[in-house]
Amino acid sequence: MKKIYVIFLAILSISFGYSQDKLWEVDLKETLYEVGWIKQSNDGLIIASGAKGLLAMNNTTGETVWHNKELKAVDKNTFLTIDGLPLFYVEYIPLAGKTRGIIINSSNGDIVFDTKDDGYRIKDFTILQNNGVILFELTKDKERYLMSFSLKTWKKEWITALGESKGFIKSLISKRSFIDHGPYFNKENNLIIGIKNQIFTINGTNGEIVWKHEADKRIKALVYSDINNSLYLGIKKSNKLTVLDPINGSDITPGKLKLRGTLIDVRPDEANNLIVVETEGFNIIDPKTNVFKWKKSFKIDFLDEVIPHPKGFIAIGKHEKDGTIALVNPEGDKIWDSKVKGYAYYVTPTEKGIMYVSTERSNILDFVKGKDVWDKDVKFKSIPAVTYDEKEEKVVLFENKKGYKFDLKSGQIELFAEDIALENVKKKTPLVAEYVKDGGYLLFTEQHISLLSPTGTLKYTQYYEPASSLKGFAQMAEIGLAVAGVDLDIGGALENIDQLSALSSGVYRRSTDQNDGTATESMVAGLYVGDGQNMATVFEITKTRYSNSKSIKDHQFIVAKIKSDTAPTKHSINMINKKTGAIDKQIDLLDKTPNYLIDVIDDVIFINEKNHLISSYKF
């Protein structure tokens, strides 16, 4: 998806420290009286909310595309774009009536869904392209609802009640799904979801509940197998694995399918078997017979996770002080096991073996005997920043003033940078890394930017004092393993764990990469009308708009407070050259909490000045 850096509040006035190319300027005083906030839709239009309604502006010309005078003073915190589509959701409170939630076609302003007086609020959504629908999760008071919205007609198909949610926090800011498991579609095209301790099976055509099941405790695992059309249910702290018939919800559990301990997880492998992980070991279920393949489960201390792999099953025991990694053959016999010092918070298979990163040490265990591949352990005190050098074809890791290069093919690691002191960066600062072609490795946070050369020298390091408290800013990454359910004293950007996983799976470029030339023009969604031969295009959204950006490649945007002994303190939007660290462009602001958008797709900044004057500048 496209990346837009957004910061909200009011701007008083503006002066320019660098020459800017003004593209357009529009005064919305007469149209909206005052502009409370601006956002950008997926198709690039500028959405402006004011006292006299909601409107969309052409981001290239500034012309008003549509204006809805009824939608006055829309709540900015409820603005939610629908991924890959020219749709967004907002809420507003009319002078008479309840809060209304509406979905708007950003291209023309048409309201495609309106809660009116029903009182629904959208919590989250899931786009199911293969089924041609968006599943919207709704709330009303303490009740949960599910809505099917057609991608073909852009109309509501059905809304189904899913019961009361006790202690539910009605918040759109913490956008979080209330669906814990699924959605799955069985062979009857019924929708299966798990919520806390309940299972709902819903008719995908009309939304009627076919059957529901309520467990004694929270559902730990819910897996649907289309091989045998069976639904596997595991309950938290239970020693029983239940198999349900997805057609009617009846219990079809074989008598031999019993657990020795309590269930941890159930997951399918590439051979369409089911891996059942419990405290007393793990075993494999043959979906053809619904019984365990092994007479005896494989057991290691503190078993927490099992990863299927062509070389065998990787069993991982995690403990605060000591853990274990074992390789198990398809018959359930141990090939080898190896002790791991510290809590192994990241384990993944690579070509040369199993790489792990723990709170005490990191290494690769070879597939043959489980011996260390690296001659010397690498110790990370925090989650390392990760990127991939496309020229050298190596993973680059940076943490605690040290830089490492890791060859995924050979399994070798080398220390290429030592004692790299970054300005105002501590060992737990959540650094993120990015490969800059012909430049090196960018290390950055919201207010920090540094560039490390491929040879290990620091080209520049800079810290920009924030213009105001960062509490209201969108965070770049979560900090600490507590977010992942681990209460350990280690920090860093969890985004780096995702990056490591992608690299170890052979994915060297991702849609979130900030590299030039990664965009591919492929259809995300489209709507067409006609008789099949003479189809007219209503809309097409491609990925190109969201990932092909020169400004992402060349520059980083940082808002900063600039102090001077000879002049008053000022606040600026800085466009920083990644290769040199120089500020190529700068907009000086008198207000420390400005209202502006940076469109990193078109190299344009949109500014809301004096709450009514909208301007566009080309960098």
C-alpha positions as CSV (number, residue, x, y, z in Angstrom):
1,M,0.0,0.0,0.0
2,K,1.1,3.6,-0.5
3,K,2.7,5.2,2.5
4,I,1.6,8.7,3.6
5,Y,3.0,10.3,6.6
6,V,0.3,12.1,8.4
7,I,0.3,14.5,11.3
8,F,-2.8,16.3,12.5
9,L,-3.8,19.5,14.3
10,A,-3.8,23.2,13.3
11,I,-1.3,25.3,11.4
12,L,-1.0,29.0,12.0
13,S,1.3,30.3,9.3
14,I,4.1,29.2,7.1
15,S,7.3,30.5,5.6
16,F,9.7,28.8,3.3
17,G,13.4,28.4,3.9
18,Y,13.9,26.8,0.5
19,S,12.5,27.6,-2.9
20,Q,9.3,25.6,-3.5
21,D,7.2,24.9,-6.6
22,K,3.6,25.7,-5.7
23,L,1.3,23.5,-7.8
24,W,-2.0,25.0,-6.6
25,E,-3.7,26.8,-3.8
26,V,-7.4,26.7,-2.9
27,D,-9.2,28.7,-0.2
28,L,-12.0,26.6,1.3
29,K,-13.3,29.4,3.6
30,E,-16.5,29.8,1.6
31,T,-17.0,26.1,0.9
32,L,-16.2,24.5,4.3
33,Y,-15.8,27.6,6.6
34,E,-12.9,25.9,8.3
35,V,-11.0,22.7,7.6
36,G,-10.5,20.5,10.6
37,W,-8.3,17.9,8.9
38,I,-7.2,16.5,5.6
39,K,-6.4,12.9,4.6
40,Q,-5.6,11.2,1.3
41,S,-7.7,8.4,-0.2
42,N,-6.3,5.3,-1.9
43,D,-6.8,6.9,-5.4
44,G,-4.9,10.0,-4.4
45,L,-7.8,12.5,-3.8
46,I,-7.4,14.9,-0.8
47,I,-10.3,14.4,1.6
48,A,-11.1,17.6,3.6
49,S,-13.5,17.8,6.5
50,G,-15.0,21.1,7.7
51,A,-17.9,22.8,9.4
52,K,-19.9,22.8,6.1
53,G,-19.4,19.2,5.0
54,L,-16.9,16.7,3.6
55,L,-15.3,17.1,0.2
56,A,-12.7,15.6,-2.1
57,M,-10.1,17.6,-4.1
58,N,-8.2,16.5,-7.2
59,N,-4.6,16.1,-5.8
60,T,-3.1,17.3,-9.1
61,T,-5.2,20.5,-9.7
62,G,-6.9,21.3,-6.4
63,E,-10.4,21.2,-8.0
64,T,-13.3,20.0,-6.0
65,V,-14.4,16.6,-7.2
66,W,-17.4,16.2,-4.9
67,H,-18.9,17.9,-1.8
68,N,-21.3,16.4,0.6
69,K,-22.8,19.2,2.7
70,E,-24.6,16.9,5.1
71,L,-21.4,15.3,6.5
72,K,-20.4,18.1,8.8
73,A,-17.5,17.9,11.3
74,V,-16.6,14.3,10.6
75,D,-14.5,12.6,13.3
76,K,-10.9,12.3,11.9
77,N,-10.1,9.4,14.2
78,T,-12.7,7.2,12.4
79,F,-11.2,7.7,8.9
80,L,-10.3,4.3,7.6
81,T,-9.3,3.4,4.0
82,I,-10.3,0.0,2.5
83,D,-7.1,-1.6,1.2
84,G,-6.7,-1.6,-2.5
85,L,-10.0,0.1,-3.2
86,P,-11.3,3.7,-3.7
87,L,-13.4,3.3,-0.5
88,F,-13.1,4.9,2.9
89,Y,-15.1,4.8,6.2
90,V,-15.9,7.7,8.5
91,E,-18.3,8.5,11.3
92,Y,-20.1,11.7,12.1
93,I,-22.9,12.8,14.5
94,P,-25.8,14.6,12.9
95,L,-27.7,17.4,14.7
96,A,-30.5,15.0,15.3
97,G,-29.9,11.3,15.6
98,K,-27.3,8.7,16.5
99,T,-23.7,8.5,15.3
100,R,-23.6,7.4,11.7
101,G,-21.0,5.2,10.1
102,I,-20.7,5.5,6.3
103,I,-18.6,4.0,3.5
104,I,-17.9,6.4,0.7
105,N,-16.6,5.9,-2.9
106,S,-13.8,8.4,-2.8
107,S,-13.8,8.8,-6.6
108,N,-17.3,10.3,-6.8
109,G,-18.6,10.7,-3.2
110,D,-21.3,8.1,-3.5
111,I,-22.3,6.6,-0.1
112,V,-22.3,2.9,-0.7
113,F,-23.2,1.9,2.9
114,D,-24.9,4.0,5.6
115,T,-25.7,2.8,9.1
116,K,-28.3,5.6,9.4
117,D,-30.2,5.0,12.7
118,D,-29.0,1.4,13.1
119,G,-26.0,2.5,15.2
120,Y,-23.5,0.2,13.7
121,R,-19.8,1.1,13.8
122,I,-17.1,-0.6,11.7
123,K,-14.3,-2.2,13.8
124,D,-12.3,-4.1,11.1
125,F,-12.6,-5.7,7.7
126,T,-11.2,-8.6,5.6
127,I,-11.1,-8.6,1.8
128,L,-11.9,-12.0,0.4
129,Q,-11.0,-11.6,-3.3
130,N,-11.8,-15.2,-4.3
131,N,-15.3,-14.9,-2.8
132,G,-15.9,-11.4,-4.2
133,V,-16.7,-9.9,-0.8
134,I,-15.5,-7.7,2.0
135,L,-16.3,-9.0,5.5
136,F,-16.9,-6.0,7.8
137,E,-16.8,-6.5,11.5
138,L,-19.4,-4.2,13.1
139,T,-20.3,-3.3,16.7
140,K,-23.5,-1.8,18.1
141,D,-23.5,-1.1,21.8
142,K,-22.1,-4.4,23.2
143,E,-23.2,-6.5,20.3
144,R,-21.0,-7.9,17.5
145,Y,-22.1,-8.2,13.9
146,L,-20.7,-9.4,10.6
147,M,-21.5,-7.8,7.3
148,S,-20.9,-9.2,3.8
149,F,-20.3,-6.4,1.3
150,S,-20.2,-7.4,-2.4
151,L,-17.2,-6.3,-4.5
152,K,-19.3,-6.7,-7.6
153,T,-22.3,-4.5,-6.7
154,W,-20.7,-2.5,-3.9
155,K,-23.8,-3.2,-1.8
156,K,-24.5,-4.8,1.5
157,E,-25.5,-8.5,1.1
158,W,-26.3,-9.3,4.7
159,I,-25.7,-8.5,8.3
160,T,-25.6,-11.2,11.0
161,A,-25.6,-10.8,14.8
162,L,-22.7,-12.7,16.6
163,G,-23.7,-12.1,20.2
164,E,-22.6,-9.9,23.0
165,S,-19.0,-8.9,23.7
166,K,-18.4,-8.5,27.4
167,G,-16.0,-5.7,28.2
168,F,-15.6,-4.8,24.6
169,I,-13.7,-1.5,23.9
170,K,-15.4,0.5,21.2
171,S,-12.5,2.1,19.6
172,L,-11.5,2.6,16.0
173,I,-8.1,4.0,16.8
174,S,-7.0,0.6,18.1
175,K,-8.2,-1.1,14.9
176,R,-8.4,-4.7,15.9
177,S,-10.4,-7.7,14.7
178,F,-12.7,-9.5,17.1
179,I,-12.4,-12.6,15.0
180,D,-9.8,-14.9,16.5
181,H,-9.9,-17.8,14.0
182,G,-10.7,-17.9,10.3
183,P,-12.6,-17.0,8.3
184,Y,-12.7,-20.4,6.6
185,F,-15.0,-21.6,3.8
186,N,-16.1,-25.2,3.8
187,K,-17.2,-27.3,0.8
188,E,-20.8,-26.0,1.3
189,N,-19.5,-22.4,0.9
190,N,-20.4,-21.7,4.5
191,L,-18.3,-19.3,6.5
192,I,-16.6,-20.6,9.7
193,I,-15.2,-18.2,12.3
194,G,-14.1,-18.5,15.9
195,I,-14.6,-15.7,18.5
196,K,-13.3,-16.3,22.0
197,N,-15.1,-19.5,23.1
198,Q,-17.6,-19.7,20.3
199,I,-17.7,-21.1,16.7
200,F,-20.1,-19.6,14.2
201,T,-20.9,-21.3,10.8
202,I,-22.7,-18.8,8.5
203,N,-24.4,-19.3,5.2
204,G,-22.2,-17.3,2.8
205,T,-25.2,-16.4,0.6
206,N,-27.8,-15.1,3.0
207,G,-25.9,-14.7,6.3
208,E,-28.1,-17.1,8.3
209,I,-26.3,-19.0,11.1
210,V,-26.2,-22.6,10.1
211,W,-24.9,-23.8,13.5
212,K,-22.9,-22.5,16.4
213,H,-20.8,-24.2,19.1
214,E,-19.9,-22.8,22.5
215,A,-16.9,-24.3,24.3
216,D,-16.3,-24.2,28.1
217,K,-13.1,-22.1,27.7
218,R,-11.4,-19.9,25.1
219,I,-10.6,-21.6,21.8
220,K,-6.9,-22.1,21.4
221,A,-6.9,-23.6,17.9
222,L,-9.4,-23.9,15.1
223,V,-8.3,-25.5,11.8
224,Y,-10.5,-26.5,8.9
225,S,-9.2,-29.3,6.6
226,D,-10.8,-29.6,3.1
227,I,-9.1,-32.9,2.7
228,N,-11.6,-34.7,4.9
229,N,-14.0,-31.8,5.4
230,S,-13.3,-31.7,9.2
231,L,-13.0,-29.0,11.7
232,Y,-10.4,-29.4,14.5
233,L,-11.1,-27.6,17.7
234,G,-8.6,-27.2,20.6
235,I,-9.6,-25.5,23.9
236,K,-7.2,-23.5,26.1
237,K,-5.7,-25.7,28.9
238,S,-7.6,-28.7,27.7
239,N,-6.3,-32.2,27.2
240,K,-8.8,-33.0,24.4
241,L,-8.8,-32.3,20.7
242,T,-12.3,-32.3,19.2
243,V,-13.2,-33.0,15.6
244,L,-16.5,-31.4,14.4
245,D,-18.5,-32.0,11.3
246,P,-18.5,-28.6,9.6
247,I,-21.9,-29.3,8.0
248,N,-23.9,-29.5,11.3
249,G,-21.3,-29.1,14.1
250,S,-21.7,-32.6,15.4
251,D,-18.8,-34.2,17.3
252,I,-17.0,-36.8,15.1
253,T,-13.9,-37.2,17.3
254,P,-12.3,-40.7,17.0
255,G,-11.9,-42.5,20.3
256,K,-8.1,-42.8,19.8
257,L,-7.6,-39.0,19.4
258,K,-6.6,-38.1,22.9
259,L,-3.9,-35.7,24.3
260,R,-1.5,-36.5,27.1
261,G,-1.1,-32.8,28.1
262,T,-2.7,-29.5,27.3
263,L,-3.0,-28.2,23.8
264,I,-0.6,-25.6,22.5
265,D,-1.4,-25.4,18.8
266,V,-2.8,-27.2,15.7
267,R,-1.5,-26.4,12.3
268,P,-1.3,-28.0,8.8
269,D,1.9,-29.0,7.1
270,E,2.7,-29.0,3.4
271,A,1.7,-32.6,3.1
272,N,-1.8,-31.7,4.3
273,N,-1.3,-33.5,7.6
274,L,-2.2,-31.8,10.9
275,I,0.5,-31.1,13.5
276,V,-0.8,-31.2,17.0
277,V,1.4,-29.5,19.5
278,E,0.8,-30.1,23.2
279,T,2.7,-29.7,26.4
280,E,3.7,-33.4,26.4
281,G,4.9,-33.5,22.9
282,F,3.7,-33.3,19.3
283,N,2.2,-35.7,16.9
284,I,0.8,-35.9,13.3
285,I,-2.8,-36.5,12.4
286,D,-3.5,-38.3,9.2
287,P,-6.6,-36.5,7.8
288,K,-7.7,-39.6,5.9
289,T,-8.2,-41.6,9.1
290,N,-8.3,-38.8,11.8
291,V,-5.9,-40.7,14.0
292,F,-2.3,-40.0,15.1
293,K,0.4,-41.4,12.8
294,W,3.0,-42.0,15.5
295,K,2.4,-44.4,18.4
296,K,4.3,-42.1,20.7
297,S,4.5,-38.3,20.6
298,F,7.8,-36.6,20.3
299,K,8.7,-34.7,23.5
300,I,11.1,-32.0,24.5
301,D,11.1,-29.7,27.6
302,F,9.1,-26.5,27.3
303,L,7.8,-27.4,23.8
304,D,6.3,-24.2,22.3
305,E,6.4,-24.4,18.5
306,V,6.9,-26.9,15.7
307,I,7.9,-25.8,12.2
308,P,7.4,-28.3,9.3
309,H,10.4,-28.5,6.9
310,P,11.5,-30.8,4.0
311,K,14.4,-31.9,6.3
312,G,12.0,-32.9,9.1
313,F,10.0,-31.2,11.8
314,I,11.8,-28.5,13.8
315,A,10.6,-28.7,17.5
316,I,11.4,-25.7,19.6
317,G,11.4,-25.6,23.4
318,K,11.4,-22.0,24.8
319,H,12.3,-21.1,28.3
320,E,13.5,-17.9,30.0
321,K,17.0,-19.4,30.7
322,D,17.5,-22.5,28.6
323,G,15.7,-23.9,25.6
324,T,16.0,-26.7,23.1
325,I,15.8,-27.1,19.3
326,A,15.4,-30.5,17.8
327,L,15.0,-32.0,14.3
328,V,12.5,-34.9,14.1
329,N,12.1,-37.2,11.1
330,P,8.7,-38.0,9.5
331,E,8.4,-41.1,11.6
332,G,8.6,-39.1,14.9
333,D,12.2,-40.1,15.8
334,K,14.8,-37.6,16.9
335,I,17.6,-36.8,14.4
336,W,19.3,-34.5,16.8
337,D,18.7,-31.9,19.5
338,S,20.7,-29.0,20.8
339,K,20.5,-26.8,23.9
340,V,19.9,-23.1,23.4
341,K,21.0,-20.6,26.0
342,G,18.4,-18.0,26.8
343,Y,14.9,-17.5,25.4
344,A,14.8,-18.2,21.6
345,Y,12.4,-15.5,20.4
346,Y,13.2,-16.1,16.7
347,V,13.8,-19.4,15.0
348,T,13.7,-20.0,11.3
349,P,15.1,-22.6,8.8
350,T,17.7,-21.4,6.2
351,E,19.5,-23.2,3.4
352,K,22.4,-24.1,5.8
353,G,20.5,-24.9,8.9
354,I,18.2,-23.6,11.6
355,M,19.0,-20.0,12.6
356,Y,17.9,-18.8,16.0
357,V,18.2,-15.5,17.9
358,S,17.8,-15.7,21.7
359,T,18.2,-13.3,24.5
360,E,21.7,-14.7,25.2
361,R,23.2,-15.9,21.8
362,S,22.5,-16.5,18.1
363,N,23.8,-19.1,15.7
364,I,22.8,-21.5,13.0
365,L,22.5,-25.3,13.7
366,D,23.3,-27.4,10.7
367,F,20.7,-29.9,9.5
368,V,23.0,-33.0,9.7
369,K,24.1,-33.0,13.3
370,G,22.7,-29.8,14.8
371,K,26.2,-28.3,15.2
372,D,27.0,-24.6,15.1
373,V,27.7,-23.2,11.7
374,W,29.1,-19.9,12.9
375,D,32.5,-20.3,14.5
376,K,31.5,-17.7,17.2
377,D,28.1,-16.9,18.7
378,V,26.6,-13.5,17.9
379,K,24.9,-11.9,20.8
380,F,22.2,-9.3,20.2
381,K,21.1,-7.2,23.2
382,S,18.0,-6.0,21.3
383,I,16.2,-7.1,18.1
384,P,18.6,-6.2,15.3
385,A,17.8,-3.9,12.4
386,V,17.6,-5.9,9.2
387,T,17.9,-5.2,5.5
388,Y,19.2,-7.0,2.4
389,D,22.2,-5.9,0.3
390,E,21.0,-6.7,-3.3
391,K,24.5,-6.2,-4.8
392,E,26.4,-8.5,-2.3
393,E,23.3,-10.8,-1.8
394,K,23.7,-10.8,1.9
395,V,21.5,-10.0,4.9
396,V,22.7,-7.0,6.9
397,L,22.1,-6.9,10.6
398,F,22.9,-3.9,12.9
399,E,22.7,-3.8,16.7
400,N,24.6,-2.4,19.6
401,K,27.1,-0.4,17.5
402,K,28.0,-3.5,15.4
403,G,27.2,-4.4,11.8
404,Y,27.1,-8.0,10.5
405,K,26.7,-9.5,7.0
406,F,25.0,-12.9,6.8
407,D,25.2,-15.0,3.6
408,L,22.0,-17.1,3.5
409,K,23.5,-19.5,0.9
410,S,26.8,-20.3,2.7
411,G,25.5,-19.7,6.2
412,Q,28.6,-17.6,7.0
413,I,28.4,-14.4,9.0
414,E,31.0,-11.6,9.2
415,L,31.5,-8.6,11.4
416,F,32.0,-5.7,9.1
417,A,31.4,-2.7,11.3
418,E,32.4,-2.0,15.0
419,D,32.0,0.8,17.4
420,I,29.5,2.7,15.2
421,A,28.2,5.4,17.5
422,L,24.9,6.7,16.2
423,E,23.7,10.0,17.6
424,N,21.2,9.7,20.4
425,V,20.6,6.0,19.8
426,K,20.6,3.5,22.7
427,K,20.8,-0.3,22.6
428,K,17.0,-0.6,22.8
429,T,16.2,2.2,20.3
430,P,13.9,0.5,17.7
431,L,16.1,1.0,14.7
432,V,14.9,0.0,11.2
433,A,17.3,-0.6,8.3
434,E,17.0,0.0,4.6
435,Y,19.3,-0.8,1.7
436,V,20.1,2.3,-0.4
437,K,21.5,1.4,-3.8
438,D,25.0,2.7,-4.3
439,G,24.8,4.3,-0.9
440,G,24.9,1.8,1.9
441,Y,22.5,0.9,4.8
442,L,20.1,3.5,6.2
443,L,19.4,3.2,9.9
444,F,16.5,5.2,11.1
445,T,13.7,5.9,13.5
446,E,11.1,8.7,13.4
447,Q,13.6,11.3,14.4
448,H,16.9,9.7,13.6
449,I,18.7,8.9,10.3
450,S,22.2,7.5,9.7
451,L,24.0,5.9,6.7
452,L,26.5,3.0,7.1
453,S,28.7,2.2,4.1
454,P,29.1,-1.4,2.9
455,T,32.7,-1.3,4.1
456,G,31.6,-0.4,7.7
457,T,32.3,3.3,7.8
458,L,29.7,5.8,9.1
459,K,28.9,8.3,6.3
460,Y,26.7,10.5,8.6
461,T,24.5,10.3,11.7
462,Q,21.8,12.8,12.6
463,Y,19.1,13.2,15.2
464,Y,16.3,15.7,14.8
465,E,14.6,16.9,17.9
466,P,10.8,16.3,17.6
467,A,8.7,19.4,17.1
468,S,6.3,18.1,19.9
469,S,5.6,15.0,21.9
470,L,5.5,11.9,19.8
471,K,2.6,10.4,21.7
472,G,0.1,11.4,19.0
473,F,2.2,10.3,16.1
474,A,1.8,7.0,14.2
475,Q,4.6,4.7,15.5
476,M,6.9,3.1,13.0
477,A,7.2,-0.2,14.9
478,E,6.2,-1.8,18.2
479,I,8.8,-1.9,20.9
480,G,9.7,-4.9,23.0
481,L,8.7,-8.6,23.0
482,A,5.9,-7.9,25.5
483,V,3.8,-7.1,22.4
484,A,4.4,-10.7,21.2
485,G,3.3,-12.1,24.6
486,V,6.8,-12.4,26.0
487,D,7.6,-10.6,29.2
488,L,11.4,-10.1,28.7
489,D,13.7,-7.1,29.0
490,I,14.6,-6.8,25.3
491,G,13.6,-4.0,22.9
492,G,13.6,-3.2,19.2
493,A,11.4,-3.0,16.2
494,L,9.3,-6.2,15.8
495,E,9.1,-5.2,12.1
496,N,12.7,-6.6,11.9
497,I,11.4,-10.1,12.9
498,D,9.0,-10.0,10.0
499,Q,11.8,-8.9,7.7
500,L,14.1,-11.8,8.9
501,S,11.3,-14.3,8.3
502,A,10.8,-13.0,4.8
503,L,14.5,-13.1,4.0
504,S,14.9,-16.7,5.3
505,S,11.9,-17.7,3.0
506,G,13.7,-16.3,0.0
507,V,11.7,-13.1,-0.2
508,Y,14.3,-10.4,-0.8
509,R,11.9,-7.7,-1.9
510,R,8.6,-7.0,-0.2
511,S,5.7,-4.6,-1.0
512,T,6.8,-2.6,2.0
513,D,10.4,-2.3,0.8
514,Q,11.6,1.3,0.2
515,N,13.6,0.5,-2.9
516,D,13.4,1.9,-6.4
517,G,11.9,-0.4,-9.1
518,T,10.0,-2.7,-6.8
519,A,6.6,-1.8,-8.2
520,T,4.8,-4.2,-10.4
521,E,1.6,-3.3,-12.2
522,S,-0.9,-5.9,-11.1
523,M,-4.6,-5.6,-10.5
524,V,-5.7,-5.4,-6.9
525,A,-9.4,-5.0,-7.6
526,G,-11.7,-3.8,-10.4
527,L,-15.4,-3.3,-11.1
528,Y,-16.8,-3.7,-14.6
529,V,-20.4,-3.6,-16.0
530,G,-21.7,-4.9,-19.3
531,D,-22.8,-8.1,-21.0
532,G,-19.5,-9.9,-20.8
533,Q,-18.2,-8.8,-24.3
534,N,-18.7,-5.1,-24.1
535,M,-17.6,-4.4,-20.5
536,A,-17.2,-0.9,-19.3
537,T,-14.6,-0.2,-16.6
538,V,-16.0,1.5,-13.5
539,F,-12.7,1.5,-11.7
540,E,-9.3,-0.2,-11.6
541,I,-6.8,0.1,-8.7
542,T,-3.3,-1.1,-9.3
543,K,-0.4,-1.6,-7.0
544,T,1.8,0.8,-9.0
545,R,0.3,3.8,-7.2
546,Y,1.2,2.4,-3.8
547,S,4.8,1.3,-4.2
548,N,6.5,3.1,-7.1
549,S,7.9,6.2,-5.6
550,K,11.1,8.1,-6.2
551,S,10.8,10.0,-3.0
552,I,10.7,6.8,-1.0
553,K,13.9,5.8,-2.8
554,D,15.8,9.0,-2.4
555,H,14.5,10.9,0.7
556,Q,13.3,10.6,4.2
557,F,10.8,13.0,5.7
558,I,11.3,14.2,9.3
559,V,9.5,16.9,11.2
560,A,11.9,18.7,13.6
561,K,12.4,21.5,16.1
562,I,15.4,23.7,15.1
563,K,17.0,25.9,17.8
564,S,19.2,28.8,17.1
565,D,21.2,31.3,19.3
566,T,20.5,34.1,17.0
567,A,16.9,33.4,15.9
568,P,13.7,32.1,17.5
569,T,13.1,28.3,17.6
570,K,11.4,27.1,14.4
571,H,9.7,23.9,13.3
572,S,10.3,22.4,9.9
573,I,9.4,19.6,7.5
574,N,12.8,18.3,6.4
575,M,13.3,16.3,3.1
576,I,16.6,14.5,3.8
577,N,18.7,13.0,1.1
578,K,19.4,9.4,2.2
579,K,22.8,9.2,0.5
580,T,24.2,12.5,1.8
581,G,22.2,13.3,4.9
582,A,21.7,16.8,3.5
583,I,18.4,18.6,3.8
584,D,17.4,19.0,0.1
585,K,14.1,20.8,0.8
586,Q,12.7,22.4,3.9
587,I,9.4,24.0,4.8
588,D,9.6,26.2,7.9
589,L,6.5,26.2,10.1
590,L,5.6,28.5,12.9
591,D,3.3,26.0,14.6
592,K,4.9,22.9,16.1
593,T,2.0,20.7,15.4
594,P,1.1,21.3,11.7
595,N,-1.7,19.8,9.7
596,Y,-0.2,18.4,6.5
597,L,0.2,15.4,4.2
598,I,3.3,14.1,2.4
599,D,2.4,12.2,-0.7
600,V,5.5,10.1,-1.2
601,I,4.1,8.7,-4.5
602,D,3.9,12.0,-6.4
603,D,6.6,13.9,-4.4
604,V,4.0,16.4,-3.2
605,I,3.2,18.0,0.1
606,F,-0.4,19.2,0.9
607,I,-0.7,21.8,3.7
608,N,-3.8,23.0,5.6
609,E,-2.9,26.6,6.4
610,K,-5.1,28.7,8.8
611,N,-7.7,26.0,8.7
612,H,-9.0,27.0,5.3
613,L,-6.2,27.5,2.8
614,I,-5.1,24.2,1.2
615,S,-1.8,24.4,-0.8
616,S,0.2,21.8,-2.8
617,Y,3.9,22.0,-3.3
618,K,6.3,19.9,-5.4
619,F,9.5,18.8,-3.9
